[in-house]
Amino acid sequence: MKFRTEIDIAPLGVKIGYGNRILALGSCFAEHIARRLAEARFRIVTNPTGILFNPLSIAAALRSYADETPVQHSELDFCGSTTGSTALSRPRRPTRRWLR
């Protein structure tokens, strides 16, 4: 008797290496994986607009990162030393610096 669902996952065919730039998006799981990769000296950026909890938010974030429209000051939320976007329904790319 099996107590779990077994899924065969085919290899991606693309290997991640030190020459790649990596963007990790998602929940705290993405943050933990990104921290491990950063400790191994991979070039990685994690959740540049904050933690995202569902696929629709991740898709909206990816679309906004590709958008050339700059972030407006009114879209930012300043709380202590932390800055985040208040436009949760359509997050904006705060800077392109992390892409380099």
C-alpha positions as CSV (number, residue, x, y, z in Angstrom):
1,M,0.0,0.0,0.0
2,K,1.4,3.4,-1.0
3,F,0.8,6.4,1.3
4,R,2.1,9.0,-1.1
5,T,1.8,10.0,-4.7
6,E,5.0,9.2,-6.7
7,I,5.7,11.5,-9.6
8,D,8.4,10.9,-12.2
9,I,10.1,14.2,-13.0
10,A,12.1,14.4,-16.2
11,P,15.5,16.2,-16.0
12,L,15.2,19.8,-17.2
13,G,18.1,19.6,-19.6
14,V,19.6,22.9,-18.5
15,K,22.1,22.9,-15.6
16,I,22.4,25.9,-13.3
17,G,26.0,27.0,-13.0
18,Y,28.1,29.8,-11.4
19,G,27.9,31.8,-14.6
20,N,24.1,32.0,-14.4
21,R,22.1,34.8,-12.6
22,I,19.2,33.4,-10.6
23,L,16.0,35.0,-9.5
24,A,14.2,33.2,-6.6
25,L,10.5,34.1,-6.2
26,G,8.0,32.8,-3.7
27,S,7.5,32.0,-0.1
28,C,10.0,31.4,2.7
29,F,10.9,28.2,0.9
30,A,12.4,30.3,-1.9
31,E,14.2,32.4,0.6
32,H,15.8,29.4,2.3
33,I,16.9,27.8,-1.0
34,A,18.2,31.2,-2.2
35,R,20.2,31.6,1.1
36,R,21.8,28.2,0.5
37,L,22.7,29.1,-3.1
38,A,24.1,32.5,-2.0
39,E,26.3,30.7,0.6
40,A,27.6,28.5,-2.3
41,R,28.5,31.8,-4.1
42,F,25.8,31.7,-6.8
43,R,24.6,35.1,-8.1
44,I,21.1,35.1,-6.8
45,V,18.4,37.7,-6.0
46,T,15.5,36.7,-3.8
47,N,12.0,38.3,-3.8
48,P,13.0,41.8,-4.8
49,T,9.5,43.1,-4.2
50,G,8.8,40.9,-1.1
51,I,7.6,37.4,-0.4
52,L,5.0,36.1,-2.9
53,F,2.5,33.4,-1.8
54,N,0.7,32.3,-4.9
55,P,1.3,31.7,-8.6
56,L,-0.8,34.8,-9.7
57,S,1.4,37.1,-7.6
58,I,4.5,35.6,-9.0
59,A,3.2,36.0,-12.6
60,A,2.3,39.6,-11.9
61,A,5.7,40.2,-10.4
62,L,7.5,38.8,-13.4
63,R,5.4,40.9,-15.8
64,S,6.2,44.0,-13.7
65,Y,10.0,43.3,-13.7
66,A,9.9,43.3,-17.5
67,D,7.9,46.5,-17.6
68,E,10.0,49.6,-18.3
69,T,7.8,51.9,-16.2
70,P,9.7,53.2,-13.1
71,V,8.4,52.8,-9.6
72,Q,6.6,55.9,-8.4
73,H,7.4,57.2,-4.9
74,S,3.7,56.9,-4.0
75,E,3.8,53.1,-4.7
76,L,6.5,52.5,-2.0
77,D,5.8,51.8,1.6
78,F,8.4,53.1,4.0
79,C,8.4,51.3,7.4
80,G,11.6,51.8,9.5
81,S,14.5,50.8,7.3
82,T,12.5,48.5,5.1
83,T,10.9,49.5,1.8
84,G,8.2,47.6,0.1
85,S,5.6,48.1,-2.6
86,T,2.0,48.9,-1.6
87,A,0.9,47.9,-5.1
88,L,0.4,44.3,-4.3
89,S,-2.0,43.7,-7.1
90,R,0.6,44.9,-9.6
91,P,4.0,44.9,-8.0
92,R,6.6,47.1,-9.7
93,R,10.3,46.5,-10.3
94,P,12.0,48.8,-7.8
95,T,15.3,48.8,-9.7
96,R,17.2,47.0,-12.5
97,R,20.3,47.0,-10.4
98,W,19.6,43.4,-9.2
99,L,19.5,42.2,-12.8
100,R,23.2,43.0,-13.4
